[in-house]
Amino acid sequence: MKQAKDMPRRVMLVDDHPMWLEAMGGDLEDDGFEIVATARAGEECLIRARATRPDVLVMDLQIPEPDGATCTEILMQEFPDLKVLVVSASGERGDVLRAVKAGARGYLLKSATPQEMLDGVRQTALGQAVFTPSLAGLVLGEFRRMVTNAEAHNDPGPALTAREIEVLRYVAKGMAYREIADELFVSHRTVQNHVQNVLRKLQLHNRVELALYAVERGYTV
C-alpha cells in the first residue's frame, strides 16, 4: 500500500463557488498536490474528469445537474480506482448516505478547518475512509442496520472463496485494484471481477460498503 511520500497527487476539485475552488486549490498546491482540473457543474465535471483522470476527486454535492452524488456514481462505474471525497455544507443523513452509496470514500463538512480539509484529501489519496466525526457514527450505524436486516430477511448467498476473502482483506486496507493485482500477481480485470462477485454475494453496492463490511467482520491483513 502506498505511503504518504508516494501517495497519488493528481486532484480535481468540483464546486460551484469560485472562491472556494481558488482557496482549496491553493492550499492543496502548497501541500504538493497537482490540481489537474476544476469544474462548477455536473456536465463539466464528467467531461473534465474523463479527460484528466484524476487520482482524487473532491466533490461538492449541491452543484448544477447532474448533482455531485450522481456524478460520483457515474464516474465510479467508469473508473473504479477513483477516490472521491465529498465536501459539502450539508450534514443531512440522506445526503451523507447517498454519497456513500454512490461510492464516495469520505464526507467532510465545509465547516472543517483548512488543515482538516488537507488531512482529508491526504487520507483519501491513501485509500482511507474520511468522515467528519459527527457523521462517522451515522454511516457505520446505517451500514450495521443494513447488514443486520439483510442477514435476517435474505438468503446470505454462497460462501466467499479463499481468493475472494483475500481480495476483501486488501479492499479493507483501501488498496486500489491495480495495487491488489500487483500483490496477487493477477490482472486488474481479475481483481475487478472478484470484487463484483463479492458485492453480488453480499448484496452490497460499492467498495466503500465492502470496506465497511470487511472492517466490521474483522477481515484485516
C-alpha positions in Angstrom: 0.0 0.0 0.0 1.2 3.5 -0.8 2.9 5.6 1.9 2.5 9.4 2.3 5.7 10.1 0.4 4.4 8.5 -2.9 0.6 9.0 -2.5 -1.4 9.9 -5.6 -1.2 13.6 -6.0 -3.4 14.5 -9.0 -6.6 16.2 -7.7 -9.7 17.5 -9.3 -12.0 20.0 -7.5 -15.7 20.3 -8.1 -17.7 23.2 -6.5 -20.0 26.0 -7.8 -18.2 28.6 -5.7 -15.2 30.1 -7.4 -13.7 31.5 -4.2 -13.8 28.0 -2.6 -12.2 26.4 -5.6 -9.4 29.0 -5.6 -8.7 28.7 -1.8 -8.8 24.9 -1.7 -6.7 24.6 -4.8 -4.1 27.0 -3.4 -3.9 25.0 -0.1 -3.5 21.7 -1.9 -0.9 23.0 -4.3 1.1 24.4 -1.4 0.9 20.9 0.1 2.4 19.4 -3.0 -0.8 18.3 -4.8 -1.4 18.9 -8.5 -4.8 20.4 -9.5 -5.4 18.8 -12.8 -8.9 20.2 -13.3 -11.8 22.1 -11.7 -15.5 22.2 -12.5 -18.5 24.1 -11.3 -21.3 22.0 -12.7 -22.1 18.3 -13.2 -21.7 18.0 -17.0 -18.5 19.9 -16.8 -17.3 17.6 -14.0 -17.9 14.5 -16.1 -16.2 15.8 -19.2 -13.1 17.1 -17.4 -12.8 14.1 -15.1 -12.9 11.8 -18.1 -10.3 13.9 -19.9 -7.8 14.2 -16.9 -8.3 11.0 -15.0 -7.5 12.5 -11.5 -6.5 10.3 -8.6 -8.7 12.1 -6.1 -11.9 14.0 -6.8 -13.0 16.5 -4.2 -16.7 16.8 -4.8 -19.5 19.2 -3.7 -23.0 17.7 -3.7 -25.0 20.8 -4.5 -23.9 21.6 -8.0 -25.9 22.2 -11.2 -27.2 18.9 -12.5 -26.2 16.2 -12.6 -25.5 16.7 -8.9 -22.4 15.6 -7.0 -23.8 12.2 -5.9 -24.9 11.4 -9.4 -21.5 12.4 -10.9 -19.8 10.3 -8.3 -21.9 7.2 -9.1 -21.3 7.6 -12.9 -17.5 8.2 -12.6 -17.0 5.3 -10.1 -18.6 3.0 -12.6 -16.2 4.1 -15.3 -13.1 4.5 -13.1 -13.3 2.1 -10.1 -9.9 3.2 -8.7 -11.0 6.9 -8.5 -11.1 8.1 -4.9 -13.9 10.6 -4.1 -14.1 12.8 -1.1 -17.3 14.8 -0.7 -17.0 18.2 0.9 -20.4 19.6 1.5 -22.3 22.2 3.6 -25.0 19.6 4.2 -24.8 17.2 7.1 -28.2 15.7 6.4 -28.5 12.0 6.9 -29.9 11.4 3.4 -27.2 13.4 1.7 -24.4 11.6 3.5 -25.8 8.1 2.9 -26.5 8.9 -0.8 -22.9 10.0 -1.2 -21.5 6.8 0.4 -23.9 4.6 -1.7 -22.6 6.4 -4.8 -19.1 5.4 -3.9 -17.5 8.3 -2.0 -14.8 7.2 0.3 -15.4 10.1 2.7 -17.6 13.0 3.6 -16.4 16.3 5.2 -18.5 19.3 6.2 -17.4 22.6 4.8 -17.2 23.9 8.4 -14.0 21.8 8.7 -10.7 23.8 9.1 -8.3 24.1 6.2 -6.0 21.7 7.9 -8.8 19.2 8.4 -9.5 19.5 4.6 -5.9 18.9 3.7 -5.7 15.9 6.0 -8.9 14.6 4.5 -7.5 14.8 1.0 -4.3 13.1 2.1 -6.1 10.3 3.7 -8.4 9.9 0.7 -5.4 9.7 -1.6 -4.0 6.9 0.6 -7.3 5.0 0.2 -8.6 5.6 3.7 -12.2 6.5 4.7 -12.6 10.0 6.0 -15.6 11.4 7.8 -16.4 14.4 9.9 -16.6 12.8 13.4 -20.3 13.7 13.8 -21.1 11.8 10.6 -18.9 8.7 11.1 -21.3 7.1 13.6 -24.2 7.7 11.3 -22.6 5.9 8.4 -21.4 3.0 10.4 -24.8 2.7 12.2 -26.7 2.7 8.9 -24.3 0.1 7.5 -24.8 -2.2 10.5 -28.5 -1.9 10.2 -28.4 -2.7 6.5 -26.2 -5.8 7.1 -28.4 -7.0 10.0 -31.6 -6.6 8.0 -30.1 -8.5 5.1 -29.0 -11.3 7.3 -32.3 -11.5 9.0 -34.5 -11.4 5.9 -32.5 -12.6 2.9 -30.5 -15.7 1.8 -26.9 -14.8 2.6 -25.9 -16.5 -0.7 -22.8 -18.6 -1.4 -19.8 -18.5 0.9 -16.9 -16.4 -0.3 -14.0 -18.3 -1.8 -10.5 -18.1 -0.4 -9.4 -15.8 -3.1 -12.4 -13.5 -2.6 -11.7 -13.3 1.1 -8.1 -12.4 0.2 -9.2 -9.6 -2.1 -11.6 -8.4 0.6 -8.8 -8.1 3.1 -6.9 -5.8 0.7 -10.0 -3.8 -0.1 -10.3 -3.2 3.7 -6.9 -1.6 3.6 -8.1 0.9 1.0 -5.9 -0.5 -1.8 -6.7 0.2 -5.5 -7.4 -2.6 -7.9 -4.1 -2.3 -9.6 -2.3 -2.4 -6.2 -4.2 -5.6 -5.3 -3.4 -7.1 -8.7 0.3 -6.5 -8.1 0.1 -8.1 -4.7 -1.7 -11.2 -6.0 0.1 -11.4 -9.4 -3.1 -11.3 -11.3 -4.6 -8.9 -13.8 -6.5 -5.7 -12.9 -9.6 -7.2 -14.6 -9.4 -10.3 -12.4 -9.4 -8.3 -9.2 -12.3 -6.2 -10.5 -14.3 -9.4 -11.3 -13.6 -10.8 -7.8 -14.8 -7.5 -6.2 -18.0 -7.6 -8.3 -18.7 -11.2 -7.3 -18.3 -10.4 -3.6 -20.6 -7.3 -3.9 -23.2 -9.5 -5.6 -22.9 -12.3 -3.0 -23.1 -9.9 0.0 -25.8 -7.7 -1.6 -23.7 -4.5 -1.2 -23.4 -1.6 -3.6 -19.8 -0.5 -3.9 -16.3 -0.7 -2.5 -17.0 1.7 0.4 -19.7 -0.6 1.7 -17.5 -3.6 1.1 -14.6 -2.0 3.1 -17.0 -1.2 6.0 -18.2 -4.9 5.8 -14.6 -6.1 5.9 -13.6 -4.0 8.9 -16.8 -4.8 10.7 -16.2 -8.5 10.3 -12.5 -8.4 11.2 -11.1 -9.0 7.7 -7.7 -7.5 8.2 -4.3 -8.4 6.6 
